[in-house]
Amino acid sequence: MEELAERIRKILFDDPNISERKMFGGVCFMLNGNMLCGPTNSGMLMVRVGKDLEDEARSKPHTREMDFTGKPMKGFIYVEEDGLQNDDDIRQWMAFATQFVGKLPAK
């Protein structure tokens, strides 16, 4: 989890609108106070994509529904390790998530 978190930090470090918050037993990255993404203990990345973009996100390779609580969480997906092989993969997921999270009012 920490290795993936460090990779995300290196990508997002210069964005003043990004912060970190302890959530879900780890760290989540927040955009303007709204959850953007977070690494999981199993090496996956949970990504907030919103309900309208969820089907599009799930059509991409190495994704699955986020079922953190045992039930699917609408508007969130998991990206498996195979979909996070290089930093460009992470950058693409940050850009995808920002399509939804970037439109939310700041908290």
Phi and psi restraints in degrees (value plus and minus 20) as a CYANA .aco file:
   2 GLU   PHI     -86.8   -46.8
   2 GLU   PSI     -55.0   -15.0
   3 GLU   PHI     -83.6   -43.6
   3 GLU   PSI     -64.2   -24.2
   4 LEU   PHI     -86.4   -46.4
   4 LEU   PSI     -60.2   -20.2
   5 ALA   PHI     -80.2   -40.2
   5 ALA   PSI     -60.3   -20.3
   6 GLU   PHI     -86.4   -46.4
   6 GLU   PSI     -59.5   -19.5
   7 ARG   PHI     -82.9   -42.9
   7 ARG   PSI     -60.7   -20.7
   8 ILE   PHI     -86.2   -46.2
   8 ILE   PSI     -63.1   -23.1
   9 ARG   PHI     -76.0   -36.0
   9 ARG   PSI     -63.8   -23.8
  10 LYS   PHI     -83.7   -43.7
  10 LYS   PSI     -51.4   -11.4
  11 ILE   PHI     -98.8   -58.8
  11 ILE   PSI     -59.1   -19.1
  12 LEU   PHI    -118.3   -78.3
  12 LEU   PSI     -20.1    19.9
  13 PHE   PHI     -75.8   -35.8
  13 PHE   PSI     -52.2   -12.2
  14 ASP   PHI    -114.9   -74.9
  14 ASP   PSI     -14.0    26.0
  15 ASP   PHI    -111.8   -71.8
  15 ASP   PSI      91.9   131.9
  16 PRO   PHI     -88.0   -48.0
  16 PRO   PSI     -31.5     8.5
  17 ASN   PHI    -109.9   -69.9
  17 ASN   PSI     -21.0    19.0
  18 ILE   PHI    -117.4   -77.4
  18 ILE   PSI     116.8   156.8
  19 SER   PHI    -158.8  -118.8
  19 SER   PSI     151.0   191.0
  20 GLU   PHI    -138.9   -98.9
  20 GLU   PSI     125.8   165.8
  21 ARG   PHI    -163.4  -123.4
  21 ARG   PSI     119.5   159.5
  22 LYS   PHI     -93.5   -53.5
  22 LYS   PSI     102.5   142.5
  23 MET   PHI    -174.3  -134.3
  23 MET   PSI     135.4   175.4
  24 PHE   PHI      33.6    73.6
  24 PHE   PSI      11.7    51.7
  25 GLY   PHI      56.6    96.6
  25 GLY   PSI      -7.2    32.8
  26 GLY   PHI    -174.6  -134.6
  26 GLY   PSI    -166.3  -126.3
  27 VAL   PHI    -135.9   -95.9
  27 VAL   PSI     122.0   162.0
  28 CYS   PHI    -140.1  -100.1
  28 CYS   PSI     126.7   166.7
  29 PHE   PHI    -118.8   -78.8
  29 PHE   PSI     111.5   151.5
  30 MET   PHI    -133.6   -93.6
  30 MET   PSI     120.3   160.3
  31 LEU   PHI    -132.1   -92.1
  31 LEU   PSI      95.5   135.5
  32 ASN   PHI      33.7    73.7
  32 ASN   PSI      13.5    53.5
  33 GLY   PHI      67.4   107.4
  33 GLY   PSI     -20.7    19.3
  34 ASN   PHI    -127.4   -87.4
  34 ASN   PSI     118.3   158.3
  35 MET   PHI     -81.2   -41.2
  35 MET   PSI     110.7   150.7
  36 LEU   PHI    -125.8   -85.8
  36 LEU   PSI     -70.5   -30.5
  37 CYS   PHI    -186.7  -146.7
  37 CYS   PSI     151.9   191.9
  38 GLY   PHI    -188.8  -148.8
  38 GLY   PSI     121.5   161.5
  39 PRO   PHI     -95.2   -55.2
  39 PRO   PSI     131.4   171.4
  40 THR   PHI    -130.0   -90.0
  40 THR   PSI     144.8   184.8
  41 ASN   PHI     -80.5   -40.5
  41 ASN   PSI     -47.1    -7.1
  42 SER   PHI    -108.7   -68.7
  42 SER   PSI     -14.4    25.6
  43 GLY   PHI      70.4   110.4
  43 GLY   PSI     -17.7    22.3
  44 MET   PHI    -108.4   -68.4
  44 MET   PSI     148.1   188.1
  45 LEU   PHI    -135.1   -95.1
  45 LEU   PSI     104.5   144.5
  46 MET   PHI    -110.7   -70.7
  46 MET   PSI     114.7   154.7
  47 VAL   PHI    -149.8  -109.8
  47 VAL   PSI     112.7   152.7
  48 ARG   PHI    -111.3   -71.3
  48 ARG   PSI      94.7   134.7
  49 VAL   PHI    -136.1   -96.1
  49 VAL   PSI     -31.9     8.1
  50 GLY   PHI      61.6   101.6
  50 GLY   PSI     136.0   176.0
  51 LYS   PHI     -84.1   -44.1
  51 LYS   PSI     -57.5   -17.5
  52 ASP   PHI     -89.0   -49.0
  52 ASP   PSI     -48.4    -8.4
  53 LEU   PHI    -121.8   -81.8
  53 LEU   PSI     -20.2    19.8
  54 GLU   PHI     -82.3   -42.3
  54 GLU   PSI     -64.9   -24.9
  55 ASP   PHI     -82.1   -42.1
  55 ASP   PSI     -62.0   -22.0
  56 GLU   PHI     -82.7   -42.7
  56 GLU   PSI     -64.5   -24.5
  57 ALA   PHI     -82.0   -42.0
  57 ALA   PSI     -62.3   -22.3
  58 ARG   PHI     -89.8   -49.8
  58 ARG   PSI     -38.0     2.0
  59 SER   PHI     -98.1   -58.1
  59 SER   PSI     -31.6     8.4
  60 LYS   PHI    -101.5   -61.5
  60 LYS   PSI     132.2   172.2
  61 PRO   PHI     -82.5   -42.5
  61 PRO   PSI     131.0   171.0
  62 HIS   PHI      46.1    86.1
  62 HIS   PSI      11.8    51.8
  63 THR   PHI    -140.6  -100.6
  63 THR   PSI     138.6   178.6
  64 ARG   PHI    -176.5  -136.5
  64 ARG   PSI     147.5   187.5
  65 GLU   PHI     -85.2   -45.2
  65 GLU   PSI     129.1   169.1
  66 MET   PHI    -107.7   -67.7
  66 MET   PSI      99.8   139.8
  67 ASP   PHI    -148.1  -108.1
  67 ASP   PSI      28.0    68.0
  68 PHE   PHI     -73.0   -33.0
  68 PHE   PSI     -59.2   -19.2
  69 THR   PHI    -116.5   -76.5
  69 THR   PSI     -14.2    25.8
  70 GLY   PHI      75.4   115.4
  70 GLY   PSI     -32.0     8.0
  71 LYS   PHI    -140.6  -100.6
  71 LYS   PSI     127.7   167.7
  72 PRO   PHI     -80.6   -40.6
  72 PRO   PSI     118.6   158.6
  73 MET   PHI    -124.2   -84.2
  73 MET   PSI      92.5   132.5
  74 LYS   PHI     -83.6   -43.6
  74 LYS   PSI     118.4   158.4
  75 GLY   PHI      66.4   106.4
  75 GLY   PSI     -18.8    21.2
  76 PHE   PHI    -147.8  -107.8
  76 PHE   PSI     128.9   168.9
  77 ILE   PHI    -156.7  -116.7
  77 ILE   PSI     143.8   183.8
  78 TYR   PHI    -124.9   -84.9
  78 TYR   PSI     117.6   157.6
  79 VAL   PHI    -128.3   -88.3
  79 VAL   PSI     101.6   141.6
  80 GLU   PHI     -93.5   -53.5
  80 GLU   PSI     142.1   182.1
  81 GLU   PHI     -71.6   -31.6
  81 GLU   PSI     -59.5   -19.5
  82 ASP   PHI     -81.7   -41.7
  82 ASP   PSI     -41.0    -1.0
  83 GLY   PHI    -112.9   -72.9
  83 GLY   PSI     -11.5    28.5
  84 LEU   PHI    -149.5  -109.5
  84 LEU   PSI      15.7    55.7
  85 GLN   PHI     -90.0   -50.0
  85 GLN   PSI     -50.1   -10.1
  86 ASN   PHI    -156.3  -116.3
  86 ASN   PSI     149.2   189.2
  87 ASP   PHI     -86.9   -46.9
  87 ASP   PSI     -46.2    -6.2
  88 ASP   PHI     -84.2   -44.2
  88 ASP   PSI     -55.3   -15.3
  89 ASP   PHI     -79.4   -39.4
  89 ASP   PSI     -65.9   -25.9
  90 ILE   PHI     -85.2   -45.2
  90 ILE   PSI     -63.4   -23.4
  91 ARG   PHI     -78.0   -38.0
  91 ARG   PSI     -62.5   -22.5
  92 GLN   PHI     -83.4   -43.4
  92 GLN   PSI     -59.5   -19.5
  93 TRP   PHI     -89.7   -49.7
  93 TRP   PSI     -55.1   -15.1
  94 MET   PHI     -84.7   -44.7
  94 MET   PSI     -62.1   -22.1
  95 ALA   PHI     -84.8   -44.8
  95 ALA   PSI     -60.9   -20.9
  96 PHE   PHI     -82.7   -42.7
  96 PHE   PSI     -68.1   -28.1
  97 ALA   PHI     -83.8   -43.8
  97 ALA   PSI     -54.8   -14.8
  98 THR   PHI     -85.6   -45.6
  98 THR   PSI     -44.5    -4.5
  99 GLN   PHI     -76.9   -36.9
  99 GLN   PSI     -56.7   -16.7
 100 PHE   PHI    -112.7   -72.7
 100 PHE   PSI     -75.5   -35.5
 101 VAL   PHI     -84.9   -44.9
 101 VAL   PSI     -53.4   -13.4
 102 GLY   PHI     -85.1   -45.1
 102 GLY   PSI     -38.0     2.0
 103 LYS   PHI    -111.6   -71.6
 103 LYS   PSI     -29.9    10.1
 104 LEU   PHI     -95.5   -55.5
 104 LEU   PSI     128.8   168.8
 105 PRO   PHI     -84.6   -44.6
 105 PRO   PSI     123.0   163.0
 106 ALA   PHI     -84.4   -44.4
 106 ALA   PSI     126.1   166.1
